[in-house]
């Protein structure tokens, strides 16, 4: 069984619209620091859910 986190952000995601904090500025300049809405993919041993 495999659990993959697809997103780990809150409902506002990252970067937050119109926010000037350091974390949001970093997420805007480097997409690797951006966070999508919280979601996950769970796969069974045969590759299906
Ligand atoms: Zn922010």
mmCIF file of the protein (N, C-alpha, C, O) and its ligand, coordinates in Angstrom:
data_MODEL
# 
_entry.id   MODEL 
# 
loop_
_entity.id 
_entity.type 
_entity.pdbx_number_of_molecules 
1 polymer     1 
2 non-polymer 1 
# 
_entity_poly.entity_id                      1 
_entity_poly.type                           'polypeptide(L)' 
_entity_poly.nstd_linkage                   no 
_entity_poly.nstd_monomer                   no 
_entity_poly.pdbx_seq_one_letter_code       
;(UNK)(UNK)(UNK)(UNK)(UNK)(UNK)(UNK)(UNK)(UNK)(UNK)(UNK)(UNK)(UNK)(UNK)(UNK)(UNK)
(UNK)(UNK)(UNK)(UNK)(UNK)(UNK)(UNK)(UNK)(UNK)(UNK)(UNK)(UNK)(UNK)(UNK)(UNK)(UNK)
(UNK)(UNK)(UNK)(UNK)(UNK)(UNK)(UNK)(UNK)(UNK)(UNK)(UNK)(UNK)(UNK)(UNK)(UNK)(UNK)
(UNK)
;
_entity_poly.pdbx_seq_one_letter_code_can   XXXXXXXXXXXXXXXXXXXXXXXXXXXXXXXXXXXXXXXXXXXXXXXXX 
_entity_poly.pdbx_strand_id                 A 
# 
loop_
_entity_poly_seq.entity_id 
_entity_poly_seq.num 
_entity_poly_seq.mon_id 
_entity_poly_seq.hetero 
1 1  UNK n 
1 2  UNK n 
1 3  UNK n 
1 4  UNK n 
1 5  UNK n 
1 6  UNK n 
1 7  UNK n 
1 8  UNK n 
1 9  UNK n 
1 10 UNK n 
1 11 UNK n 
1 12 UNK n 
1 13 UNK n 
1 14 UNK n 
1 15 UNK n 
1 16 UNK n 
1 17 UNK n 
1 18 UNK n 
1 19 UNK n 
1 20 UNK n 
1 21 UNK n 
1 22 UNK n 
1 23 UNK n 
1 24 UNK n 
1 25 UNK n 
1 26 UNK n 
1 27 UNK n 
1 28 UNK n 
1 29 UNK n 
1 30 UNK n 
1 31 UNK n 
1 32 UNK n 
1 33 UNK n 
1 34 UNK n 
1 35 UNK n 
1 36 UNK n 
1 37 UNK n 
1 38 UNK n 
1 39 UNK n 
1 40 UNK n 
1 41 UNK n 
1 42 UNK n 
1 43 UNK n 
1 44 UNK n 
1 45 UNK n 
1 46 UNK n 
1 47 UNK n 
1 48 UNK n 
1 49 UNK n 
# 
loop_
_struct_asym.id 
_struct_asym.entity_id 
A 1 
B 2 
# 
loop_
_chem_comp.id 
_chem_comp.type 
_chem_comp.mon_nstd_flag 
UNK 'L-peptide linking' . 
ZN  non-polymer         . 
# 
_pdbx_entity_nonpoly.entity_id   2 
_pdbx_entity_nonpoly.name        ? 
_pdbx_entity_nonpoly.comp_id     ZN 
# 
_pdbx_nonpoly_scheme.asym_id         B 
_pdbx_nonpoly_scheme.entity_id       2 
_pdbx_nonpoly_scheme.mon_id          ZN 
_pdbx_nonpoly_scheme.ndb_seq_num     1 
_pdbx_nonpoly_scheme.pdb_seq_num     101 
_pdbx_nonpoly_scheme.auth_seq_num    101 
_pdbx_nonpoly_scheme.pdb_mon_id      ZN 
_pdbx_nonpoly_scheme.auth_mon_id     ZN 
_pdbx_nonpoly_scheme.pdb_strand_id   A 
_pdbx_nonpoly_scheme.pdb_ins_code    . 
# 
loop_
_atom_site.group_PDB 
_atom_site.id 
_atom_site.type_symbol 
_atom_site.label_atom_id 
_atom_site.label_alt_id 
_atom_site.label_comp_id 
_atom_site.label_asym_id 
_atom_site.label_entity_id 
_atom_site.label_seq_id 
_atom_site.pdbx_PDB_ins_code 
_atom_site.Cartn_x 
_atom_site.Cartn_y 
_atom_site.Cartn_z 
_atom_site.occupancy 
_atom_site.B_iso_or_equiv 
_atom_site.pdbx_formal_charge 
_atom_site.auth_seq_id 
_atom_site.auth_comp_id 
_atom_site.auth_asym_id 
_atom_site.auth_atom_id 
_atom_site.pdbx_PDB_model_num 
ATOM   1   N  N  . UNK A 1 1  ? 0.846  -1.181 0.000  1.00 0.00 ? 1   UNK A N  1 
ATOM   2   C  CA . UNK A 1 1  ? 0.000  0.000  0.000  1.00 0.00 ? 1   UNK A CA 1 
ATOM   3   C  C  . UNK A 1 1  ? 0.888  1.239  0.000  1.00 0.00 ? 1   UNK A C  1 
ATOM   4   O  O  . UNK A 1 1  ? 1.932  1.268  0.652  1.00 0.00 ? 1   UNK A O  1 
ATOM   5   N  N  . UNK A 1 2  ? 0.461  2.263  -0.740 1.00 0.00 ? 2   UNK A N  1 
ATOM   6   C  CA . UNK A 1 2  ? 1.269  3.468  -0.872 1.00 0.00 ? 2   UNK A CA 1 
ATOM   7   C  C  . UNK A 1 2  ? 0.382  4.695  -0.648 1.00 0.00 ? 2   UNK A C  1 
ATOM   8   O  O  . UNK A 1 2  ? -0.688 4.812  -1.245 1.00 0.00 ? 2   UNK A O  1 
ATOM   9   N  N  . UNK A 1 3  ? 0.831  5.601  0.210  1.00 0.00 ? 3   UNK A N  1 
ATOM   10  C  CA . UNK A 1 3  ? 0.137  6.860  0.477  1.00 0.00 ? 3   UNK A CA 1 
ATOM   11  C  C  . UNK A 1 3  ? 1.004  8.005  -0.022 1.00 0.00 ? 3   UNK A C  1 
ATOM   12  O  O  . UNK A 1 3  ? 2.145  8.162  0.413  1.00 0.00 ? 3   UNK A O  1 
ATOM   13  N  N  . UNK A 1 4  ? 0.460  8.809  -0.941 1.00 0.00 ? 4   UNK A N  1 
ATOM   14  C  CA . UNK A 1 4  ? 1.185  9.944  -1.503 1.00 0.00 ? 4   UNK A CA 1 
ATOM   15  C  C  . UNK A 1 4  ? 0.430  11.225 -1.187 1.00 0.00 ? 4   UNK A C  1 
ATOM   16  O  O  . UNK A 1 4  ? -0.743 11.358 -1.537 1.00 0.00 ? 4   UNK A O  1 
ATOM   17  N  N  . UNK A 1 5  ? 1.091  12.164 -0.530 1.00 0.00 ? 5   UNK A N  1 
ATOM   18  C  CA . UNK A 1 5  ? 0.469  13.462 -0.259 1.00 0.00 ? 5   UNK A CA 1 
ATOM   19  C  C  . UNK A 1 5  ? 0.552  14.310 -1.525 1.00 0.00 ? 5   UNK A C  1 
ATOM   20  O  O  . UNK A 1 5  ? 1.644  14.600 -2.013 1.00 0.00 ? 5   UNK A O  1 
ATOM   21  N  N  . UNK A 1 6  ? -0.602 14.707 -2.053 1.00 0.00 ? 6   UNK A N  1 
ATOM   22  C  CA . UNK A 1 6  ? -0.646 15.530 -3.264 1.00 0.00 ? 6   UNK A CA 1 
ATOM   23  C  C  . UNK A 1 6  ? -0.599 17.011 -2.921 1.00 0.00 ? 6   UNK A C  1 
ATOM   24  O  O  . UNK A 1 6  ? -0.112 17.814 -3.717 1.00 0.00 ? 6   UNK A O  1 
ATOM   25  N  N  . UNK A 1 7  ? -1.093 17.380 -1.758 1.00 0.00 ? 7   UNK A N  1 
ATOM   26  C  CA . UNK A 1 7  ? -1.070 18.761 -1.303 1.00 0.00 ? 7   UNK A CA 1 
ATOM   27  C  C  . UNK A 1 7  ? -1.078 18.795 0.204  1.00 0.00 ? 7   UNK A C  1 
ATOM   28  O  O  . UNK A 1 7  ? -1.706 17.950 0.843  1.00 0.00 ? 7   UNK A O  1 
ATOM   29  N  N  . UNK A 1 8  ? -0.384 19.769 0.787  1.00 0.00 ? 8   UNK A N  1 
ATOM   30  C  CA . UNK A 1 8  ? -0.301 19.852 2.244  1.00 0.00 ? 8   UNK A CA 1 
ATOM   31  C  C  . UNK A 1 8  ? -0.646 21.244 2.759  1.00 0.00 ? 8   UNK A C  1 
ATOM   32  O  O  . UNK A 1 8  ? -0.367 21.562 3.915  1.00 0.00 ? 8   UNK A O  1 
ATOM   33  N  N  . UNK A 1 9  ? -1.245 22.066 1.922  1.00 0.00 ? 9   UNK A N  1 
ATOM   34  C  CA . UNK A 1 9  ? -1.594 23.415 2.339  1.00 0.00 ? 9   UNK A CA 1 
ATOM   35  C  C  . UNK A 1 9  ? -2.971 23.463 2.983  1.00 0.00 ? 9   UNK A C  1 
ATOM   36  O  O  . UNK A 1 9  ? -3.708 22.477 2.969  1.00 0.00 ? 9   UNK A O  1 
ATOM   37  N  N  . UNK A 1 10 ? -3.311 24.610 3.544  1.00 0.00 ? 10  UNK A N  1 
ATOM   38  C  CA . UNK A 1 10 ? -4.651 24.783 4.108  1.00 0.00 ? 10  UNK A CA 1 
ATOM   39  C  C  . UNK A 1 10 ? -5.578 25.297 3.005  1.00 0.00 ? 10  UNK A C  1 
ATOM   40  O  O  . UNK A 1 10 ? -5.202 25.285 1.833  1.00 0.00 ? 10  UNK A O  1 
ATOM   41  N  N  . UNK A 1 11 ? -6.767 25.740 3.358  1.00 0.00 ? 11  UNK A N  1 
ATOM   42  C  CA . UNK A 1 11 ? -7.720 26.168 2.334  1.00 0.00 ? 11  UNK A CA 1 
ATOM   43  C  C  . UNK A 1 11 ? -7.253 27.399 1.571  1.00 0.00 ? 11  UNK A C  1 
ATOM   44  O  O  . UNK A 1 11 ? -7.668 27.609 0.431  1.00 0.00 ? 11  UNK A O  1 
ATOM   45  N  N  . UNK A 1 12 ? -6.398 28.216 2.178  1.00 0.00 ? 12  UNK A N  1 
ATOM   46  C  CA . UNK A 1 12 ? -5.882 29.407 1.496  1.00 0.00 ? 12  UNK A CA 1 
ATOM   47  C  C  . UNK A 1 12 ? -4.744 29.063 0.547  1.00 0.00 ? 12  UNK A C  1 
ATOM   48  O  O  . UNK A 1 12 ? -4.385 29.863 -0.317 1.00 0.00 ? 12  UNK A O  1 
ATOM   49  N  N  . UNK A 1 13 ? -4.173 27.857 0.710  1.00 0.00 ? 13  UNK A N  1 
ATOM   50  C  CA . UNK A 1 13 ? -3.025 27.394 -0.075 1.00 0.00 ? 13  UNK A CA 1 
ATOM   51  C  C  . UNK A 1 13 ? -1.814 28.294 0.167  1.00 0.00 ? 13  UNK A C  1 
ATOM   52  O  O  . UNK A 1 13 ? -1.834 29.167 1.034  1.00 0.00 ? 13  UNK A O  1 
ATOM   53  N  N  . UNK A 1 14 ? -0.781 28.067 -0.602 1.00 0.00 ? 14  UNK A N  1 
ATOM   54  C  CA . UNK A 1 14 ? 0.457  28.844 -0.452 1.00 0.00 ? 14  UNK A CA 1 
ATOM   55  C  C  . UNK A 1 14 ? 1.012  29.113 -1.831 1.00 0.00 ? 14  UNK A C  1 
ATOM   56  O  O  . UNK A 1 14 ? 1.241  28.140 -2.550 1.00 0.00 ? 14  UNK A O  1 
ATOM   57  N  N  . UNK A 1 15 ? 1.247  30.310 -2.265 1.00 0.00 ? 15  UNK A N  1 
ATOM   58  C  CA . UNK A 1 15 ? 1.166  31.529 -1.479 1.00 0.00 ? 15  UNK A CA 1 
ATOM   59  C  C  . UNK A 1 15 ? -0.270 32.024 -1.310 1.00 0.00 ? 15  UNK A C  1 
ATOM   60  O  O  . UNK A 1 15 ? -1.118 31.799 -2.173 1.00 0.00 ? 15  UNK A O  1 
ATOM   61  N  N  . UNK A 1 16 ? -0.529 32.691 -0.202 1.00 0.00 ? 16  UNK A N  1 
ATOM   62  C  CA . UNK A 1 16 ? -1.828 33.285 0.065  1.00 0.00 ? 16  UNK A CA 1 
ATOM   63  C  C  . UNK A 1 16 ? -1.949 34.568 -0.756 1.00 0.00 ? 16  UNK A C  1 
ATOM   64  O  O  . UNK A 1 16 ? -1.030 35.386 -0.797 1.00 0.00 ? 16  UNK A O  1 
ATOM   65  N  N  . UNK A 1 17 ? -3.106 34.725 -1.408 1.00 0.00 ? 17  UNK A N  1 
ATOM   66  C  CA . UNK A 1 17 ? -3.324 35.909 -2.236 1.00 0.00 ? 17  UNK A CA 1 
ATOM   67  C  C  . UNK A 1 17 ? -3.140 37.193 -1.427 1.00 0.00 ? 17  UNK A C  1 
ATOM   68  O  O  . UNK A 1 17 ? -3.722 37.340 -0.352 1.00 0.00 ? 17  UNK A O  1 
ATOM   69  N  N  . UNK A 1 18 ? -2.354 38.094 -1.930 1.00 0.00 ? 18  UNK A N  1 
ATOM   70  C  CA . UNK A 1 18 ? -2.127 39.422 -1.365 1.00 0.00 ? 18  UNK A CA 1 
ATOM   71  C  C  . UNK A 1 18 ? -1.418 39.380 -0.003 1.00 0.00 ? 18  UNK A C  1 
ATOM   72  O  O  . UNK A 1 18 ? -1.565 40.313 0.787  1.00 0.00 ? 18  UNK A O  1 
ATOM   73  N  N  . UNK A 1 19 ? -0.663 38.333 0.280  1.00 0.00 ? 19  UNK A N  1 
ATOM   74  C  CA . UNK A 1 19 ? 0.094  38.238 1.523  1.00 0.00 ? 19  UNK A CA 1 
ATOM   75  C  C  . UNK A 1 19 ? 1.571  38.506 1.224  1.00 0.00 ? 19  UNK A C  1 
ATOM   76  O  O  . UNK A 1 19 ? 2.107  38.011 0.233  1.00 0.00 ? 19  UNK A O  1 
ATOM   77  N  N  . UNK A 1 20 ? 2.213  39.276 2.067  1.00 0.00 ? 20  UNK A N  1 
ATOM   78  C  CA . UNK A 1 20 ? 3.605  39.662 1.841  1.00 0.00 ? 20  UNK A CA 1 
ATOM   79  C  C  . UNK A 1 20 ? 4.575  39.019 2.826  1.00 0.00 ? 20  UNK A C  1 
ATOM   80  O  O  . UNK A 1 20 ? 5.702  39.493 2.970  1.00 0.00 ? 20  UNK A O  1 
ATOM   81  N  N  . UNK A 1 21 ? 4.167  37.956 3.503  1.00 0.00 ? 21  UNK A N  1 
ATOM   82  C  CA . UNK A 1 21 ? 5.085  37.332 4.463  1.00 0.00 ? 21  UNK A CA 1 
ATOM   83  C  C  . UNK A 1 21 ? 6.220  36.604 3.726  1.00 0.00 ? 21  UNK A C  1 
ATOM   84  O  O  . UNK A 1 21 ? 6.154  36.402 2.513  1.00 0.00 ? 21  UNK A O  1 
ATOM   85  N  N  . UNK A 1 22 ? 7.236  36.223 4.459  1.00 0.00 ? 22  UNK A N  1 
ATOM   86  C  CA . UNK A 1 22 ? 8.422  35.591 3.876  1.00 0.00 ? 22  UNK A CA 1 
ATOM   87  C  C  . UNK A 1 22 ? 8.069  34.274 3.184  1.00 0.00 ? 22  UNK A C  1 
ATOM   88  O  O  . UNK A 1 22 ? 8.560  34.002 2.089  1.00 0.00 ? 22  UNK A O  1 
ATOM   89  N  N  . UNK A 1 23 ? 7.229  33.461 3.809  1.00 0.00 ? 23  UNK A N  1 
ATOM   90  C  CA . UNK A 1 23 ? 6.877  32.156 3.239  1.00 0.00 ? 23  UNK A CA 1 
ATOM   91  C  C  . UNK A 1 23 ? 6.142  32.312 1.918  1.00 0.00 ? 23  UNK A C  1 
ATOM   92  O  O  . UNK A 1 23 ? 6.410  31.570 0.973  1.00 0.00 ? 23  UNK A O  1 
ATOM   93  N  N  . UNK A 1 24 ? 5.220  33.263 1.835  1.00 0.00 ? 24  UNK A N  1 
ATOM   94  C  CA . UNK A 1 24 ? 4.478  33.472 0.587  1.00 0.00 ? 24  UNK A CA 1 
ATOM   95  C  C  . UNK A 1 24 ? 5.382  34.045 -0.492 1.00 0.00 ? 24  UNK A C  1 
ATOM   96  O  O  . UNK A 1 24 ? 5.262  33.674 -1.660 1.00 0.00 ? 24  UNK A O  1 
ATOM   97  N  N  . UNK A 1 25 ? 6.289  34.949 -0.116 1.00 0.00 ? 25  UNK A N  1 
ATOM   98  C  CA . UNK A 1 25 ? 7.228  35.496 -1.094 1.00 0.00 ? 25  UNK A CA 1 
ATOM   99  C  C  . UNK A 1 25 ? 8.118  34.391 -1.649 1.00 0.00 ? 25  UNK A C  1 
ATOM   100 O  O  . UNK A 1 25 ? 8.405  34.371 -2.846 1.00 0.00 ? 25  UNK A O  1 
ATOM   101 N  N  . UNK A 1 26 ? 8.558  33.470 -0.789 1.00 0.00 ? 26  UNK A N  1 
ATOM   102 C  CA . UNK A 1 26 ? 9.392  32.354 -1.234 1.00 0.00 ? 26  UNK A CA 1 
ATOM   103 C  C  . UNK A 1 26 ? 8.606  31.437 -2.166 1.00 0.00 ? 26  UNK A C  1 
ATOM   104 O  O  . UNK A 1 26 ? 9.154  30.950 -3.154 1.00 0.00 ? 26  UNK A O  1 
ATOM   105 N  N  . UNK A 1 27 ? 7.326  31.194 -1.865 1.00 0.00 ? 27  UNK A N  1 
ATOM   106 C  CA . UNK A 1 27 ? 6.497  30.337 -2.704 1.00 0.00 ? 27  UNK A CA 1 
ATOM   107 C  C  . UNK A 1 27 ? 6.249  30.967 -4.074 1.00 0.00 ? 27  UNK A C  1 
ATOM   108 O  O  . UNK A 1 27 ? 6.130  30.259 -5.074 1.00 0.00 ? 27  UNK A O  1 
ATOM   109 N  N  . UNK A 1 28 ? 6.172  32.293 -4.117 1.00 0.00 ? 28  UNK A N  1 
ATOM   110 C  CA . UNK A 1 28 ? 5.975  32.968 -5.413 1.00 0.00 ? 28  UNK A CA 1 
ATOM   111 C  C  . UNK A 1 28 ? 7.239  32.897 -6.265 1.00 0.00 ? 28  UNK A C  1 
ATOM   112 O  O  . UNK A 1 28 ? 7.158  32.762 -7.486 1.00 0.00 ? 28  UNK A O  1 
ATOM   113 N  N  . UNK A 1 29 ? 8.393  32.986 -5.633 1.00 0.00 ? 29  UNK A N  1 
ATOM   114 C  CA . UNK A 1 29 ? 9.655  32.991 -6.389 1.00 0.00 ? 29  UNK A CA 1 
ATOM   115 C  C  . UNK A 1 29 ? 10.126 31.585 -6.742 1.00 0.00 ? 29  UNK A C  1 
ATOM   116 O  O  . UNK A 1 29 ? 10.884 31.411 -7.696 1.00 0.00 ? 29  UNK A O  1 
ATOM   117 N  N  . UNK A 1 30 ? 9.686  30.575 -5.983 1.00 0.00 ? 30  UNK A N  1 
ATOM   118 C  CA . UNK A 1 30 ? 10.127 29.198 -6.239 1.00 0.00 ? 30  UNK A CA 1 
ATOM   119 C  C  . UNK A 1 30 ? 8.934  28.264 -6.048 1.00 0.00 ? 30  UNK A C  1 
ATOM   120 O  O  . UNK A 1 30 ? 8.471  28.063 -4.925 1.00 0.00 ? 30  UNK A O  1 
ATOM   121 N  N  . UNK A 1 31 ? 8.440  27.694 -7.146 1.00 0.00 ? 31  UNK A N  1 
ATOM   122 C  CA . UNK A 1 31 ? 7.219  26.878 -7.121 1.00 0.00 ? 31  UNK A CA 1 
ATOM   123 C  C  . UNK A 1 31 ? 7.364  25.643 -6.228 1.00 0.00 ? 31  UNK A C  1 
ATOM   124 O  O  . UNK A 1 31 ? 6.353  25.071 -5.819 1.00 0.00 ? 31  UNK A O  1 
ATOM   125 N  N  . UNK A 1 32 ? 8.581  25.219 -5.916 1.00 0.00 ? 32  UNK A N  1 
ATOM   126 C  CA . UNK A 1 32 ? 8.772  24.062 -5.033 1.00 0.00 ? 32  UNK A CA 1 
ATOM   127 C  C  . UNK A 1 32 ? 8.266  24.334 -3.623 1.00 0.00 ? 32  UNK A C  1 
ATOM   128 O  O  . UNK A 1 32 ? 7.997  23.395 -2.875 1.00 0.00 ? 32  UNK A O  1 
ATOM   129 N  N  . UNK A 1 33 ? 8.131  25.605 -3.249 1.00 0.00 ? 33  UNK A N  1 
ATOM   130 C  CA . UNK A 1 33 ? 7.650  25.959 -1.917 1.00 0.00 ? 33  UNK A CA 1 
ATOM   131 C  C  . UNK A 1 33 ? 6.152  26.245 -1.892 1.00 0.00 ? 33  UNK A C  1 
ATOM   132 O  O  . UNK A 1 33 ? 5.589  26.499 -0.828 1.00 0.00 ? 33  UNK A O  1 
ATOM   133 N  N  . UNK A 1 34 ? 5.504  26.205 -3.053 1.00 0.00 ? 34  UNK A N  1 
ATOM   134 C  CA . UNK A 1 34 ? 4.053  26.417 -3.107 1.00 0.00 ? 34  UNK A CA 1 
ATOM   135 C  C  . UNK A 1 34 ? 3.340  25.190 -2.553 1.00 0.00 ? 34  UNK A C  1 
ATOM   136 O  O  . UNK A 1 34 ? 3.857  24.078 -2.658 1.00 0.00 ? 34  UNK A O  1 
ATOM   137 N  N  . UNK A 1 35 ? 2.165  25.376 -1.967 1.00 0.00 ? 35  UNK A N  1 
ATOM   138 C  CA . UNK A 1 35 ? 1.389  24.265 -1.406 1.00 0.00 ? 35  UNK A CA 1 
ATOM   139 C  C  . UNK A 1 35 ? -0.018 24.275 -1.986 1.00 0.00 ? 35  UNK A C  1 
ATOM   140 O  O  . UNK A 1 35 ? -0.681 25.311 -2.049 1.00 0.00 ? 35  UNK A O  1 
ATOM   141 N  N  . UNK A 1 36 ? -0.452 23.097 -2.405 1.00 0.00 ? 36  UNK A N  1 
ATOM   142 C  CA . UNK A 1 36 ? -1.790 22.925 -2.951 1.00 0.00 ? 36  UNK A CA 1 
ATOM   143 C  C  . UNK A 1 36 ? -2.741 22.546 -1.818 1.00 0.00 ? 36  UNK A C  1 
ATOM   144 O  O  . UNK A 1 36 ? -2.285 22.250 -0.713 1.00 0.00 ? 36  UNK A O  1 
ATOM   145 N  N  . UNK A 1 37 ? -4.061 22.550 -2.067 1.00 0.00 ? 37  UNK A N  1 
ATOM   146 C  CA . UNK A 1 37 ? -5.015 22.146 -1.039 1.00 0.00 ? 37  UNK A CA 1 
ATOM   147 C  C  . UNK A 1 37 ? -4.703 20.738 -0.531 1.00 0.00 ? 37  UNK A C  1 
ATOM   148 O  O  . UNK A 1 37 ? -4.165 19.906 -1.262 1.00 0.00 ? 37  UNK A O  1 
ATOM   149 N  N  . UNK A 1 38 ? -5.045 20.488 0.723  1.00 0.00 ? 38  UNK A N  1 
ATOM   150 C  CA . UNK A 1 38 ? -4.760 19.201 1.344  1.00 0.00 ? 38  UNK A CA 1 
ATOM   151 C  C  . UNK A 1 38 ? -5.457 18.067 0.582  1.00 0.00 ? 38  UNK A C  1 
ATOM   152 O  O  . UNK A 1 38 ? -6.678 18.076 0.421  1.00 0.00 ? 38  UNK A O  1 
ATOM   153 N  N  . UNK A 1 39 ? -4.683 17.110 0.124  1.00 0.00 ? 39  UNK A N  1 
ATOM   154 C  CA . UNK A 1 39 ? -5.234 15.956 -0.580 1.00 0.00 ? 39  UNK A CA 1 
ATOM   155 C  C  . UNK A 1 39 ? -4.186 14.845 -0.586 1.00 0.00 ? 39  UNK A C  1 
ATOM   156 O  O  . UNK A 1 39 ? -2.997 15.100 -0.397 1.00 0.00 ? 39  UNK A O  1 
ATOM   157 N  N  . UNK A 1 40 ? -4.641 13.608 -0.804 1.00 0.00 ? 40  UNK A N  1 
ATOM   158 C  CA . UNK A 1 40 ? -3.728 12.473 -0.808 1.00 0.00 ? 40  UNK A CA 1 
ATOM   159 C  C  . UNK A 1 40 ? -4.219 11.402 -1.775 1.00 0.00 ? 40  UNK A C  1 
ATOM   160 O  O  . UNK A 1 40 ? -5.403 11.337 -2.106 1.00 0.00 ? 40  UNK A O  1 
ATOM   161 N  N  . UNK A 1 41 ? -3.295 10.571 -2.217 1.00 0.00 ? 41  UNK A N  1 
ATOM   162 C  CA . UNK A 1 41 ? -3.602 9.440  -3.092 1.00 0.00 ? 41  UNK A CA 1 
ATOM   163 C  C  . UNK A 1 41 ? -3.220 8.172  -2.353 1.00 0.00 ? 41  UNK A C  1 
ATOM   164 O  O  . UNK A 1 41 ? -2.073 8.014  -1.936 1.00 0.00 ? 41  UNK A O  1 
ATOM   165 N  N  . UNK A 1 42 ? -4.186 7.259  -2.186 1.00 0.00 ? 42  UNK A N  1 
ATOM   166 C  CA . UNK A 1 42 ? -3.940 5.972  -1.530 1.00 0.00 ? 42  UNK A CA 1 
ATOM   167 C  C  . UNK A 1 42 ? -4.053 4.874  -2.577 1.00 0.00 ? 42  UNK A C  1 
ATOM   168 O  O  . UNK A 1 42 ? -5.085 4.734  -3.233 1.00 0.00 ? 42  UNK A O  1 
ATOM   169 N  N  . UNK A 1 43 ? -2.974 4.088  -2.731 1.00 0.00 ? 43  UNK A N  1 
ATOM   170 C  CA . UNK A 1 43 ? -2.949 3.020  -3.723 1.00 0.00 ? 43  UNK A CA 1 
ATOM   171 C  C  . UNK A 1 43 ? -2.734 1.684  -3.025 1.00 0.00 ? 43  UNK A C  1 
ATOM   172 O  O  . UNK A 1 43 ? -1.919 1.573  -2.109 1.00 0.00 ? 43  UNK A O  1 
ATOM   173 N  N  . UNK A 1 44 ? -3.479 0.663  -3.472 1.00 0.00 ? 44  UNK A N  1 
ATOM   174 C  CA . UNK A 1 44 ? -3.302 -0.681 -2.940 1.00 0.00 ? 44  UNK A CA 1 
ATOM   175 C  C  . UNK A 1 44 ? -2.089 -1.333 -3.580 1.00 0.00 ? 44  UNK A C  1 
ATOM   176 O  O  . UNK A 1 44 ? -1.442 -0.740 -4.444 1.00 0.00 ? 44  UNK A O  1 
ATOM   177 N  N  . UNK A 1 45 ? -1.787 -2.517 -3.170 1.00 0.00 ? 45  UNK A N  1 
ATOM   178 C  CA . UNK A 1 45 ? -0.601 -3.220 -3.677 1.00 0.00 ? 45  UNK A CA 1 
ATOM   179 C  C  . UNK A 1 45 ? -0.712 -3.532 -5.162 1.00 0.00 ? 45  UNK A C  1 
ATOM   180 O  O  . UNK A 1 45 ? 0.310  -3.701 -5.828 1.00 0.00 ? 45  UNK A O  1 
ATOM   181 N  N  . UNK A 1 46 ? -1.935 -3.612 -5.702 1.00 0.00 ? 46  UNK A N  1 
ATOM   182 C  CA . UNK A 1 46 ? -2.094 -3.868 -7.121 1.00 0.00 ? 46  UNK A CA 1 
ATOM   183 C  C  . UNK A 1 46 ? -2.147 -2.587 -7.932 1.00 0.00 ? 46  UNK A C  1 
ATOM   184 O  O  . UNK A 1 46 ? -2.419 -2.644 -9.131 1.00 0.00 ? 46  UNK A O  1 
ATOM   185 N  N  . UNK A 1 47 ? -1.897 -1.425 -7.323 1.00 0.00 ? 47  UNK A N  1 
ATOM   186 C  CA . UNK A 1 47 ? -1.881 -0.139 -8.022 1.00 0.00 ? 47  UNK A CA 1 
ATOM   187 C  C  . UNK A 1 47 ? -3.228 0.520  -8.129 1.00 0.00 ? 47  UNK A C  1 
ATOM   188 O  O  . UNK A 1 47 ? -3.332 1.602  -8.706 1.00 0.00 ? 47  UNK A O  1 
ATOM   189 N  N  . UNK A 1 48 ? -4.285 -0.100 -7.585 1.00 0.00 ? 48  UNK A N  1 
ATOM   190 C  CA . UNK A 1 48 ? -5.620 0.486  -7.628 1.00 0.00 ? 48  UNK A CA 1 
ATOM   191 C  C  . UNK A 1 48 ? -6.083 0.845  -6.239 1.00 0.00 ? 48  UNK A C  1 
ATOM   192 O  O  . UNK A 1 48 ? -5.582 0.307  -5.251 1.00 0.00 ? 48  UNK A O  1 
ATOM   193 N  N  . UNK A 1 49 ? -7.051 1.765  -6.155 1.00 0.00 ? 49  UNK A N  1 
ATOM   194 C  CA . UNK A 1 49 ? -7.564 2.177  -4.858 1.00 0.00 ? 49  UNK A CA 1 
ATOM   195 C  C  . UNK A 1 49 ? -8.553 1.172  -4.319 1.00 0.00 ? 49  UNK A C  1 
ATOM   196 O  O  . UNK A 1 49 ? -9.090 1.359  -3.227 1.00 0.00 ? 49  UNK A O  1 
HETATM 197 ZN ZN . ZN  B 2 .  ? 1.886  34.609 3.663  1.00 0.00 ? 101 ZN  A ZN 1 
# 
